Amino acid sequence: MDGNISQVFYNNQVRSRILKFNVDETKDYYNAIKLFDDIAMKFKIEHKLESGDLVFFDNNRAMHGRKGYTATNLNSRRLYHGCYVAWDEIWSKMNVIKFMKNEMQKE
């Protein structure tokens, strides 16, 4: 480790309830969280998805979220599907494909 930050896990809606800080440390903590949130929001991009749209993003590379939904009438509905894939599954599949390709080239 070189002392530089390499990764941040951040969810502004979920924080540990087991903060063992004194009053001054707690103030510093919340000031730091507020500063981080303010900086992150400066880089925010908003895009409204339309019916049938699909979006992929890497959880380890992009912060993401969604806004609330207000029904415009009694028949309004919102259908949202989420799917998570672990990177080790992708790397494993890529390794199998490379292996199979190499085996086929040997024949």
Biopython code that builds the backbone (N, CA, C, O; Angstrom):
import numpy as np
from Bio.PDB.StructureBuilder import StructureBuilder

atoms = [
    (1, "MET", "N", (0.840, -1.184, 0.000)),
    (1, "MET", "CA", (0.000, 0.000, 0.000)),
    (1, "MET", "C", (0.885, 1.246, 0.000)),
    (1, "MET", "O", (1.893, 1.326, 0.702)),
    (2, "ASP", "N", (0.468, 2.205, -0.809)),
    (2, "ASP", "CA", (1.259, 3.422, -0.919)),
    (2, "ASP", "C", (0.622, 4.605, -0.191)),
    (2, "ASP", "O", (1.098, 5.735, -0.306)),
    (3, "GLY", "N", (-0.441, 4.352, 0.547)),
    (3, "GLY", "CA", (-1.091, 5.420, 1.299)),
    (3, "GLY", "C", (-2.177, 6.151, 0.521)),
    (3, "GLY", "O", (-2.866, 7.009, 1.073)),
    (4, "ASN", "N", (-2.334, 5.818, -0.753)),
    (4, "ASN", "CA", (-3.385, 6.438, -1.562)),
    (4, "ASN", "C", (-4.676, 5.634, -1.442)),
    (4, "ASN", "O", (-4.655, 4.425, -1.214)),
    (5, "ILE", "N", (-5.788, 6.326, -1.600)),
    (5, "ILE", "CA", (-7.087, 5.652, -1.568)),
    (5, "ILE", "C", (-7.243, 4.876, -2.866)),
    (5, "ILE", "O", (-7.046, 5.423, -3.951)),
    (6, "SER", "N", (-7.598, 3.598, -2.753)),
    (6, "SER", "CA", (-7.766, 2.791, -3.955)),
    (6, "SER", "C", (-9.232, 2.451, -4.221)),
    (6, "SER", "O", (-9.592, 2.130, -5.354)),
    (7, "GLN", "N", (-10.076, 2.515, -3.200)),
    (7, "GLN", "CA", (-11.471, 2.155, -3.390)),
    (7, "GLN", "C", (-12.311, 2.747, -2.273)),
    (7, "GLN", "O", (-11.869, 2.827, -1.127)),
    (8, "VAL", "N", (-13.516, 3.159, -2.610)),
    (8, "VAL", "CA", (-14.449, 3.717, -1.627)),
    (8, "VAL", "C", (-15.775, 2.991, -1.777)),
    (8, "VAL", "O", (-16.289, 2.852, -2.887)),
    (9, "PHE", "N", (-16.326, 2.532, -0.670)),
    (9, "PHE", "CA", (-17.669, 1.952, -0.650)),
    (9, "PHE", "C", (-18.555, 2.967, 0.063)),
    (9, "PHE", "O", (-18.336, 3.272, 1.235)),
    (10, "TYR", "N", (-19.541, 3.481, -0.633)),
    (10, "TYR", "CA", (-20.325, 4.589, -0.105)),
    (10, "TYR", "C", (-21.797, 4.388, -0.409)),
    (10, "TYR", "O", (-22.174, 4.130, -1.552)),
    (11, "ASN", "N", (-22.613, 4.505, 0.601)),
    (11, "ASN", "CA", (-24.059, 4.502, 0.439)),
    (11, "ASN", "C", (-24.591, 5.561, 1.387)),
    (11, "ASN", "O", (-24.581, 5.378, 2.605)),
    (12, "ASN", "N", (-25.053, 6.664, 0.828)),
    (12, "ASN", "CA", (-25.479, 7.777, 1.682)),
    (12, "ASN", "C", (-26.768, 7.491, 2.449)),
    (12, "ASN", "O", (-27.171, 8.291, 3.293)),
    (13, "GLN", "N", (-27.417, 6.367, 2.167)),
    (13, "GLN", "CA", (-28.640, 6.017, 2.884)),
    (13, "GLN", "C", (-28.398, 5.008, 4.009)),
    (13, "GLN", "O", (-29.260, 4.823, 4.869)),
    (14, "VAL", "N", (-27.250, 4.366, 4.011)),
    (14, "VAL", "CA", (-26.985, 3.319, 4.990)),
    (14, "VAL", "C", (-25.635, 3.602, 5.662)),
    (14, "VAL", "O", (-24.593, 3.666, 5.011)),
    (15, "ARG", "N", (-25.694, 3.763, 6.945)),
    (15, "ARG", "CA", (-24.466, 3.974, 7.707)),
    (15, "ARG", "C", (-24.510, 3.108, 8.954)),
    (15, "ARG", "O", (-25.579, 2.796, 9.479)),
    (16, "SER", "N", (-23.352, 2.734, 9.407)),
    (16, "SER", "CA", (-23.283, 1.912, 10.612)),
    (16, "SER", "C", (-23.836, 2.677, 11.807)),
    (16, "SER", "O", (-23.605, 3.876, 11.959)),
    (17, "ARG", "N", (-24.555, 1.972, 12.633)),
    (17, "ARG", "CA", (-25.066, 2.595, 13.864)),
    (17, "ARG", "C", (-24.089, 2.413, 15.009)),
    (17, "ARG", "O", (-24.333, 2.864, 16.127)),
    (18, "ILE", "N", (-22.990, 1.754, 14.722)),
    (18, "ILE", "CA", (-22.008, 1.468, 15.773)),
    (18, "ILE", "C", (-20.803, 2.386, 15.604)),
    (18, "ILE", "O", (-19.674, 1.922, 15.444)),
    (19, "LEU", "N", (-21.052, 3.677, 15.641)),
    (19, "LEU", "CA", (-19.963, 4.640, 15.555)),
    (19, "LEU", "C", (-19.478, 4.918, 16.971)),
    (19, "LEU", "O", (-20.242, 5.385, 17.816)),
    (20, "LYS", "N", (-18.223, 4.634, 17.222)),
    (20, "LYS", "CA", (-17.683, 4.821, 18.573)),
    (20, "LYS", "C", (-16.774, 6.048, 18.604)),
    (20, "LYS", "O", (-15.608, 5.971, 18.991)),
    (21, "PHE", "N", (-17.339, 7.177, 18.189)),
    (21, "PHE", "CA", (-16.582, 8.418, 18.172)),
    (21, "PHE", "C", (-17.005, 9.280, 19.349)),
    (21, "PHE", "O", (-18.117, 9.165, 19.864)),
    (22, "ASN", "N", (-16.086, 10.147, 19.763)),
    (22, "ASN", "CA", (-16.499, 11.169, 20.723)),
    (22, "ASN", "C", (-17.202, 12.280, 19.942)),
    (22, "ASN", "O", (-17.317, 12.194, 18.719)),
    (23, "VAL", "N", (-17.664, 13.304, 20.623)),
    (23, "VAL", "CA", (-18.460, 14.350, 19.979)),
    (23, "VAL", "C", (-17.683, 15.029, 18.855)),
    (23, "VAL", "O", (-18.225, 15.236, 17.770)),
    (24, "ASP", "N", (-16.423, 15.378, 19.099)),
    (24, "ASP", "CA", (-15.635, 16.067, 18.072)),
    (24, "ASP", "C", (-15.386, 15.168, 16.870)),
    (24, "ASP", "O", (-15.482, 15.619, 15.728)),
    (25, "GLU", "N", (-15.066, 13.900, 17.115)),
    (25, "GLU", "CA", (-14.845, 12.962, 16.005)),
    (25, "GLU", "C", (-16.125, 12.742, 15.209)),
    (25, "GLU", "O", (-16.085, 12.593, 13.988)),
    (26, "THR", "N", (-17.258, 12.721, 15.901)),
    (26, "THR", "CA", (-18.534, 12.543, 15.222)),
    (26, "THR", "C", (-18.811, 13.735, 14.310)),
    (26, "THR", "O", (-19.257, 13.559, 13.176)),
    (27, "LYS", "N", (-18.550, 14.938, 14.797)),
    (27, "LYS", "CA", (-18.724, 16.132, 13.958)),
    (27, "LYS", "C", (-17.807, 16.061, 12.743)),
    (27, "LYS", "O", (-18.239, 16.347, 11.627)),
    (28, "ASP", "N", (-16.542, 15.683, 12.947)),
    (28, "ASP", "CA", (-15.597, 15.552, 11.832)),
    (28, "ASP", "C", (-16.073, 14.507, 10.831)),
    (28, "ASP", "O", (-15.982, 14.709, 9.620)),
    (29, "TYR", "N", (-16.580, 13.392, 11.342)),
    (29, "TYR", "CA", (-17.081, 12.313, 10.479)),
    (29, "TYR", "C", (-18.209, 12.821, 9.590)),
    (29, "TYR", "O", (-18.178, 12.627, 8.375)),
    (30, "TYR", "N", (-19.205, 13.471, 10.188)),
    (30, "TYR", "CA", (-20.340, 13.955, 9.403)),
    (30, "TYR", "C", (-19.945, 15.091, 8.465)),
    (30, "TYR", "O", (-20.518, 15.210, 7.382)),
    (31, "ASN", "N", (-18.995, 15.915, 8.844)),
    (31, "ASN", "CA", (-18.490, 16.949, 7.933)),
    (31, "ASN", "C", (-17.793, 16.307, 6.734)),
    (31, "ASN", "O", (-17.949, 16.769, 5.604)),
    (32, "ALA", "N", (-17.028, 15.247, 6.979)),
    (32, "ALA", "CA", (-16.335, 14.545, 5.893)),
    (32, "ALA", "C", (-17.337, 13.875, 4.958)),
    (32, "ALA", "O", (-17.191, 13.945, 3.738)),
    (33, "ILE", "N", (-18.346, 13.232, 5.521)),
    (33, "ILE", "CA", (-19.380, 12.593, 4.704)),
    (33, "ILE", "C", (-20.096, 13.640, 3.851)),
    (33, "ILE", "O", (-20.343, 13.412, 2.667)),
    (34, "LYS", "N", (-20.424, 14.767, 4.438)),
    (34, "LYS", "CA", (-21.091, 15.848, 3.697)),
    (34, "LYS", "C", (-20.200, 16.355, 2.576)),
    (34, "LYS", "O", (-20.682, 16.573, 1.465)),
    (35, "LEU", "N", (-18.912, 16.549, 2.837)),
    (35, "LEU", "CA", (-17.983, 17.008, 1.813)),
    (35, "LEU", "C", (-17.890, 15.995, 0.670)),
    (35, "LEU", "O", (-17.931, 16.368, -0.503)),
    (36, "PHE", "N", (-17.766, 14.712, 1.019)),
    (36, "PHE", "CA", (-17.696, 13.672, -0.004)),
    (36, "PHE", "C", (-18.959, 13.673, -0.854)),
    (36, "PHE", "O", (-18.887, 13.591, -2.080)),
    (37, "ASP", "N", (-20.107, 13.763, -0.210)),
    (37, "ASP", "CA", (-21.377, 13.774, -0.925)),
    (37, "ASP", "C", (-21.472, 14.991, -1.852)),
    (37, "ASP", "O", (-21.916, 14.866, -2.994)),
    (38, "ASP", "N", (-21.062, 16.152, -1.372)),
    (38, "ASP", "CA", (-21.091, 17.374, -2.192)),
    (38, "ASP", "C", (-20.195, 17.221, -3.420)),
    (38, "ASP", "O", (-20.588, 17.604, -4.523)),
    (39, "ILE", "N", (-18.998, 16.666, -3.240)),
    (39, "ILE", "CA", (-18.074, 16.465, -4.368)),
    (39, "ILE", "C", (-18.664, 15.464, -5.355)),
    (39, "ILE", "O", (-18.639, 15.697, -6.564)),
    (40, "ALA", "N", (-19.190, 14.358, -4.853)),
    (40, "ALA", "CA", (-19.767, 13.336, -5.733)),
    (40, "ALA", "C", (-20.926, 13.905, -6.544)),
    (40, "ALA", "O", (-21.064, 13.584, -7.724)),
    (41, "MET", "N", (-21.754, 14.737, -5.937)),
    (41, "MET", "CA", (-22.918, 15.289, -6.632)),
    (41, "MET", "C", (-22.519, 16.250, -7.749)),
    (41, "MET", "O", (-23.298, 16.471, -8.676)),
    (42, "LYS", "N", (-21.315, 16.827, -7.676)),
    (42, "LYS", "CA", (-20.841, 17.712, -8.750)),
    (42, "LYS", "C", (-20.603, 16.938, -10.038)),
    (42, "LYS", "O", (-20.615, 17.522, -11.122)),
    (43, "PHE", "N", (-20.388, 15.634, -9.933)),
    (43, "PHE", "CA", (-20.115, 14.809, -11.104)),
    (43, "PHE", "C", (-21.332, 13.971, -11.520)),
    (43, "PHE", "O", (-21.218, 13.069, -12.349)),
    (44, "LYS", "N", (-22.466, 14.272, -10.948)),
    (44, "LYS", "CA", (-23.684, 13.500, -11.189)),
    (44, "LYS", "C", (-24.193, 13.707, -12.616)),
    (44, "LYS", "O", (-24.205, 14.824, -13.135)),
    (45, "ILE", "N", (-24.605, 12.617, -13.225)),
    (45, "ILE", "CA", (-25.258, 12.645, -14.533)),
    (45, "ILE", "C", (-26.647, 12.051, -14.335)),
    (45, "ILE", "O", (-26.787, 10.972, -13.758)),
    (46, "GLU", "N", (-27.659, 12.743, -14.805)),
    (46, "GLU", "CA", (-29.022, 12.227, -14.696)),
    (46, "GLU", "C", (-29.527, 11.843, -16.072)),
    (46, "GLU", "O", (-29.330, 12.565, -17.049)),
    (47, "HIS", "N", (-30.181, 10.697, -16.133)),
    (47, "HIS", "CA", (-30.768, 10.228, -17.388)),
    (47, "HIS", "C", (-32.055, 9.488, -17.057)),
    (47, "HIS", "O", (-32.047, 8.523, -16.292)),
    (48, "LYS", "N", (-33.142, 9.936, -17.626)),
    (48, "LYS", "CA", (-34.419, 9.267, -17.388)),
    (48, "LYS", "C", (-34.561, 8.109, -18.362)),
    (48, "LYS", "O", (-34.511, 8.299, -19.578)),
    (49, "LEU", "N", (-34.736, 6.918, -17.828)),
    (49, "LEU", "CA", (-34.928, 5.746, -18.669)),
    (49, "LEU", "C", (-36.348, 5.722, -19.206)),
    (49, "LEU", "O", (-37.300, 6.080, -18.511)),
    (50, "GLU", "N", (-36.470, 5.302, -20.431)),
    (50, "GLU", "CA", (-37.774, 5.147, -21.062)),
    (50, "GLU", "C", (-38.148, 3.663, -21.048)),
    (50, "GLU", "O", (-37.300, 2.809, -20.788)),
    (51, "SER", "N", (-39.385, 3.368, -21.320)),
    (51, "SER", "CA", (-39.860, 1.995, -21.341)),
    (51, "SER", "C", (-38.986, 1.153, -22.274)),
    (51, "SER", "O", (-38.763, 1.524, -23.426)),
    (52, "GLY", "N", (-38.497, 0.024, -21.771)),
    (52, "GLY", "CA", (-37.668, -0.869, -22.567)),
    (52, "GLY", "C", (-36.184, -0.578, -22.488)),
    (52, "GLY", "O", (-35.383, -1.365, -22.992)),
    (53, "ASP", "N", (-35.790, 0.532, -21.869)),
    (53, "ASP", "CA", (-34.370, 0.856, -21.742)),
    (53, "ASP", "C", (-33.677, -0.117, -20.803)),
    (53, "ASP", "O", (-34.290, -0.668, -19.888)),
    (54, "LEU", "N", (-32.411, -0.312, -21.043)),
    (54, "LEU", "CA", (-31.585, -1.198, -20.237)),
    (54, "LEU", "C", (-30.295, -0.475, -19.923)),
    (54, "LEU", "O", (-29.734, 0.205, -20.782)),
    (55, "VAL", "N", (-29.826, -0.615, -18.710)),
    (55, "VAL", "CA", (-28.577, 0.034, -18.330)),
    (55, "VAL", "C", (-27.708, -0.963, -17.582)),
    (55, "VAL", "O", (-28.192, -1.721, -16.742)),
    (56, "PHE", "N", (-26.430, -0.953, -17.893)),
    (56, "PHE", "CA", (-25.437, -1.769, -17.199)),
    (56, "PHE", "C", (-24.419, -0.831, -16.579)),
    (56, "PHE", "O", (-24.060, 0.181, -17.181)),
    (57, "PHE", "N", (-23.960, -1.149, -15.407)),
    (57, "PHE", "CA", (-22.868, -0.389, -14.820)),
    (57, "PHE", "C", (-22.101, -1.277, -13.870)),
    (57, "PHE", "O", (-22.624, -2.252, -13.329)),
    (58, "ASP", "N", (-20.861, -0.918, -13.684)),
    (58, "ASP", "CA", (-19.971, -1.656, -12.793)),
    (58, "ASP", "C", (-20.070, -1.021, -11.410)),
    (58, "ASP", "O", (-19.678, 0.132, -11.228)),
    (59, "ASN", "N", (-20.586, -1.759, -10.443)),
    (59, "ASN", "CA", (-20.730, -1.225, -9.086)),
    (59, "ASN", "C", (-19.418, -0.734, -8.498)),
    (59, "ASN", "O", (-19.413, 0.151, -7.643)),
    (60, "ASN", "N", (-18.313, -1.298, -8.945)),
    (60, "ASN", "CA", (-17.015, -0.891, -8.402)),
    (60, "ASN", "C", (-16.435, 0.305, -9.127)),
    (60, "ASN", "O", (-15.357, 0.778, -8.764)),
    (61, "ARG", "N", (-17.113, 0.803, -10.132)),
    (61, "ARG", "CA", (-16.588, 1.906, -10.911)),
    (61, "ARG", "C", (-17.509, 3.129, -10.938)),
    (61, "ARG", "O", (-17.060, 4.227, -11.265)),
    (62, "ALA", "N", (-18.772, 2.956, -10.604)),
    (62, "ALA", "CA", (-19.715, 4.064, -10.716)),
    (62, "ALA", "C", (-20.690, 4.051, -9.553)),
    (62, "ALA", "O", (-21.237, 3.011, -9.187)),
    (63, "MET", "N", (-20.893, 5.230, -8.981)),
    (63, "MET", "CA", (-21.977, 5.333, -8.002)),
    (63, "MET", "C", (-23.257, 5.490, -8.811)),
    (63, "MET", "O", (-23.266, 6.139, -9.857)),
    (64, "HIS", "N", (-24.305, 4.907, -8.333)),
    (64, "HIS", "CA", (-25.552, 4.946, -9.080)),
    (64, "HIS", "C", (-26.720, 4.963, -8.122)),
    (64, "HIS", "O", (-26.592, 4.623, -6.946)),
    (65, "GLY", "N", (-27.837, 5.357, -8.638)),
    (65, "GLY", "CA", (-29.041, 5.387, -7.820)),
    (65, "GLY", "C", (-30.221, 5.742, -8.687)),
    (65, "GLY", "O", (-30.107, 5.841, -9.909)),
    (66, "ARG", "N", (-31.334, 5.930, -8.058)),
    (66, "ARG", "CA", (-32.526, 6.321, -8.798)),
    (66, "ARG", "C", (-33.367, 7.242, -7.923)),
    (66, "ARG", "O", (-33.288, 7.215, -6.695)),
    (67, "LYS", "N", (-34.161, 8.045, -8.586)),
    (67, "LYS", "CA", (-35.039, 8.973, -7.893)),
    (67, "LYS", "C", (-36.366, 8.297, -7.589)),
    (67, "LYS", "O", (-36.645, 7.193, -8.056)),
    (68, "GLY", "N", (-37.152, 8.965, -6.819)),
    (68, "GLY", "CA", (-38.480, 8.455, -6.502)),
    (68, "GLY", "C", (-39.380, 8.473, -7.719)),
    (68, "GLY", "O", (-39.050, 9.056, -8.752)),
    (69, "TYR", "N", (-40.499, 7.837, -7.579)),
    (69, "TYR", "CA", (-41.472, 7.714, -8.671)),
    (69, "TYR", "C", (-42.817, 8.207, -8.167)),
    (69, "TYR", "O", (-43.272, 7.812, -7.094)),
    (70, "THR", "N", (-43.451, 9.076, -8.951)),
    (70, "THR", "CA", (-44.775, 9.571, -8.603)),
    (70, "THR", "C", (-45.760, 9.084, -9.659)),
    (70, "THR", "O", (-45.620, 9.392, -10.843)),
    (71, "ALA", "N", (-46.751, 8.327, -9.220)),
    (71, "ALA", "CA", (-47.770, 7.822, -10.149)),
    (71, "ALA", "C", (-48.586, 8.989, -10.672)),
    (71, "ALA", "O", (-48.985, 9.871, -9.911)),
    (72, "THR", "N", (-48.831, 8.991, -11.974)),
    (72, "THR", "CA", (-49.613, 10.081, -12.573)),
    (72, "THR", "C", (-51.106, 9.774, -12.580)),
    (72, "THR", "O", (-51.933, 10.679, -12.699)),
    (73, "ASN", "N", (-51.447, 8.491, -12.451)),
    (73, "ASN", "CA", (-52.854, 8.111, -12.344)),
    (73, "ASN", "C", (-52.923, 6.742, -11.666)),
    (73, "ASN", "O", (-51.889, 6.153, -11.351)),
    (74, "LEU", "N", (-54.112, 6.247, -11.445)),
    (74, "LEU", "CA", (-54.271, 4.981, -10.729)),
    (74, "LEU", "C", (-53.704, 3.783, -11.492)),
    (74, "LEU", "O", (-53.387, 2.760, -10.885)),
    (75, "ASN", "N", (-53.575, 3.898, -12.805)),
    (75, "ASN", "CA", (-53.059, 2.798, -13.611)),
    (75, "ASN", "C", (-51.546, 2.875, -13.820)),
    (75, "ASN", "O", (-50.971, 1.992, -14.457)),
    (76, "SER", "N", (-50.899, 3.906, -13.301)),
    (76, "SER", "CA", (-49.450, 4.033, -13.457)),
    (76, "SER", "C", (-48.744, 2.920, -12.705)),
    (76, "SER", "O", (-49.154, 2.538, -11.609)),
    (77, "ARG", "N", (-47.693, 2.409, -13.296)),
    (77, "ARG", "CA", (-46.906, 1.410, -12.601)),
    (77, "ARG", "C", (-45.463, 1.546, -13.036)),
    (77, "ARG", "O", (-45.160, 2.093, -14.096)),
    (78, "ARG", "N", (-44.601, 1.050, -12.214)),
    (78, "ARG", "CA", (-43.172, 1.094, -12.488)),
    (78, "ARG", "C", (-42.637, -0.310, -12.277)),
    (78, "ARG", "O", (-42.800, -0.888, -11.202)),
    (79, "LEU", "N", (-42.007, -0.851, -13.289)),
    (79, "LEU", "CA", (-41.429, -2.177, -13.194)),
    (79, "LEU", "C", (-39.926, -2.039, -13.316)),
    (79, "LEU", "O", (-39.415, -1.547, -14.322)),
    (80, "TYR", "N", (-39.234, -2.470, -12.303)),
    (80, "TYR", "CA", (-37.778, -2.319, -12.249)),
    (80, "TYR", "C", (-37.173, -3.672, -11.918)),
    (80, "TYR", "O", (-37.494, -4.271, -10.891)),
    (81, "HIS", "N", (-36.309, -4.145, -12.778)),
    (81, "HIS", "CA", (-35.615, -5.407, -12.536)),
    (81, "HIS", "C", (-34.145, -5.108, -12.302)),
    (81, "HIS", "O", (-33.551, -4.300, -13.017)),
    (82, "GLY", "N", (-33.564, -5.745, -11.318)),
    (82, "GLY", "CA", (-32.142, -5.600, -11.067)),
    (82, "GLY", "C", (-31.459, -6.948, -11.136)),
    (82, "GLY", "O", (-32.061, -7.982, -10.847)),
    (83, "CYS", "N", (-30.219, -6.924, -11.514)),
    (83, "CYS", "CA", (-29.449, -8.157, -11.614)),
    (83, "CYS", "C", (-28.016, -7.847, -11.217)),
    (83, "CYS", "O", (-27.454, -6.846, -11.662)),
    (84, "TYR", "N", (-27.427, -8.679, -10.401)),
    (84, "TYR", "CA", (-26.050, -8.484, -9.978)),
    (84, "TYR", "C", (-25.225, -9.677, -10.420)),
    (84, "TYR", "O", (-25.638, -10.825, -10.258)),
    (85, "VAL", "N", (-24.080, -9.403, -10.967)),
    (85, "VAL", "CA", (-23.158, -10.449, -11.391)),
    (85, "VAL", "C", (-21.814, -10.163, -10.739)),
    (85, "VAL", "O", (-21.308, -9.043, -10.810)),
    (86, "ALA", "N", (-21.246, -11.160, -10.114)),
    (86, "ALA", "CA", (-19.929, -10.996, -9.484)),
    (86, "ALA", "C", (-18.849, -11.078, -10.563)),
    (86, "ALA", "O", (-18.950, -11.871, -11.500)),
    (87, "TRP", "N", (-17.824, -10.255, -10.419)),
    (87, "TRP", "CA", (-16.745, -10.248, -11.408)),
    (87, "TRP", "C", (-16.075, -11.611, -11.531)),
    (87, "TRP", "O", (-15.620, -11.968, -12.618)),
    (88, "ASP", "N", (-16.001, -12.378, -10.451)),
    (88, "ASP", "CA", (-15.336, -13.681, -10.560)),
    (88, "ASP", "C", (-16.078, -14.602, -11.525)),
    (88, "ASP", "O", (-15.457, -15.461, -12.151)),
    (89, "GLU", "N", (-17.390, -14.441, -11.657)),
    (89, "GLU", "CA", (-18.148, -15.226, -12.633)),
    (89, "GLU", "C", (-17.746, -14.845, -14.060)),
    (89, "GLU", "O", (-17.589, -15.712, -14.920)),
    (90, "ILE", "N", (-17.585, -13.578, -14.294)),
    (90, "ILE", "CA", (-17.192, -13.103, -15.626)),
    (90, "ILE", "C", (-15.775, -13.554, -15.956)),
    (90, "ILE", "O", (-15.522, -14.070, -17.044)),
    (91, "TRP", "N", (-14.845, -13.359, -15.010)),
    (91, "TRP", "CA", (-13.454, -13.772, -15.252)),
    (91, "TRP", "C", (-13.374, -15.281, -15.471)),
    (91, "TRP", "O", (-12.616, -15.741, -16.325)),
    (92, "SER", "N", (-14.136, -16.044, -14.720)),
    (92, "SER", "CA", (-14.129, -17.492, -14.880)),
    (92, "SER", "C", (-14.612, -17.884, -16.278)),
    (92, "SER", "O", (-13.994, -18.720, -16.936)),
    (93, "LYS", "N", (-15.699, -17.292, -16.724)),
    (93, "LYS", "CA", (-16.226, -17.593, -18.054)),
    (93, "LYS", "C", (-15.215, -17.214, -19.130)),
    (93, "LYS", "O", (-15.035, -17.950, -20.100)),
    (94, "MET", "N", (-14.558, -16.079, -18.964)),
    (94, "MET", "CA", (-13.546, -15.665, -19.935)),
    (94, "MET", "C", (-12.378, -16.650, -19.965)),
    (94, "MET", "O", (-11.857, -16.964, -21.035)),
    (95, "ASN", "N", (-11.968, -17.136, -18.799)),
    (95, "ASN", "CA", (-10.872, -18.116, -18.738)),
    (95, "ASN", "C", (-11.257, -19.422, -19.427)),
    (95, "ASN", "O", (-10.439, -20.019, -20.127)),
    (96, "VAL", "N", (-12.494, -19.867, -19.233)),
    (96, "VAL", "CA", (-12.969, -21.093, -19.891)),
    (96, "VAL", "C", (-12.966, -20.902, -21.405)),
    (96, "VAL", "O", (-12.521, -21.782, -22.141)),
    (97, "ILE", "N", (-13.455, -19.772, -21.866)),
    (97, "ILE", "CA", (-13.490, -19.501, -23.309)),
    (97, "ILE", "C", (-12.071, -19.484, -23.883)),
    (97, "ILE", "O", (-11.821, -20.066, -24.939)),
    (98, "LYS", "N", (-11.142, -18.816, -23.186)),
    (98, "LYS", "CA", (-9.748, -18.787, -23.652)),
    (98, "LYS", "C", (-9.150, -20.188, -23.683)),
    (98, "LYS", "O", (-8.449, -20.550, -24.628)),
    (99, "PHE", "N", (-9.424, -20.963, -22.661)),
    (99, "PHE", "CA", (-8.908, -22.329, -22.602)),
    (99, "PHE", "C", (-9.453, -23.147, -23.771)),
    (99, "PHE", "O", (-8.698, -23.832, -24.462)),
    (100, "MET", "N", (-10.758, -23.074, -23.989)),
    (100, "MET", "CA", (-11.384, -23.830, -25.067)),
    (100, "MET", "C", (-10.837, -23.393, -26.427)),
    (100, "MET", "O", (-10.609, -24.232, -27.298)),
    (101, "LYS", "N", (-10.628, -22.111, -26.612)),
    (101, "LYS", "CA", (-10.080, -21.589, -27.851)),
    (101, "LYS", "C", (-8.670, -22.144, -28.085)),
    (101, "LYS", "O", (-8.339, -22.554, -29.197)),
    (102, "ASN", "N", (-7.846, -22.156, -27.041)),
    (102, "ASN", "CA", (-6.489, -22.692, -27.135)),
    (102, "ASN", "C", (-6.515, -24.195, -27.439)),
    (102, "ASN", "O", (-5.698, -24.680, -28.222)),
    (103, "GLU", "N", (-7.425, -24.915, -26.840)),
    (103, "GLU", "CA", (-7.529, -26.356, -27.089)),
    (103, "GLU", "C", (-7.947, -26.633, -28.541)),
    (103, "GLU", "O", (-7.456, -27.566, -29.175)),
    (104, "MET", "N", (-8.857, -25.805, -29.044)),
    (104, "MET", "CA", (-9.316, -25.984, -30.424)),
    (104, "MET", "C", (-8.197, -25.673, -31.419)),
    (104, "MET", "O", (-8.106, -26.298, -32.475)),
    (105, "GLN", "N", (-7.348, -24.704, -31.077)),
    (105, "GLN", "CA", (-6.242, -24.336, -31.962)),
    (105, "GLN", "C", (-5.176, -25.440, -32.004)),
    (105, "GLN", "O", (-4.462, -25.571, -32.998)),
    (106, "LYS", "N", (-5.068, -26.218, -30.950)),
    (106, "LYS", "CA", (-4.094, -27.315, -30.904)),
    (106, "LYS", "C", (-4.487, -28.451, -31.843)),
    (106, "LYS", "O", (-3.625, -29.174, -32.342)),
    (107, "GLU", "N", (-5.783, -28.607, -32.083)),
    (107, "GLU", "CA", (-6.272, -29.728, -32.900)),
    (107, "GLU", "C", (-5.992, -29.551, -34.371)),
    (107, "GLU", "O", (-6.345, -30.414, -35.175)),
]
sb = StructureBuilder()
sb.init_structure("model")
sb.init_model(0)
sb.init_chain("A")
sb.init_seg("    ")
for serial, (resi, resn, name, xyz) in enumerate(atoms, 1):
    if name == "N":
        sb.init_residue(resn, " ", resi, " ")
    sb.init_atom(name, np.array(xyz, "f"), 0.0, 1.0, " ", f" {name:<3s}", serial, name[0])
structure = sb.get_structure()
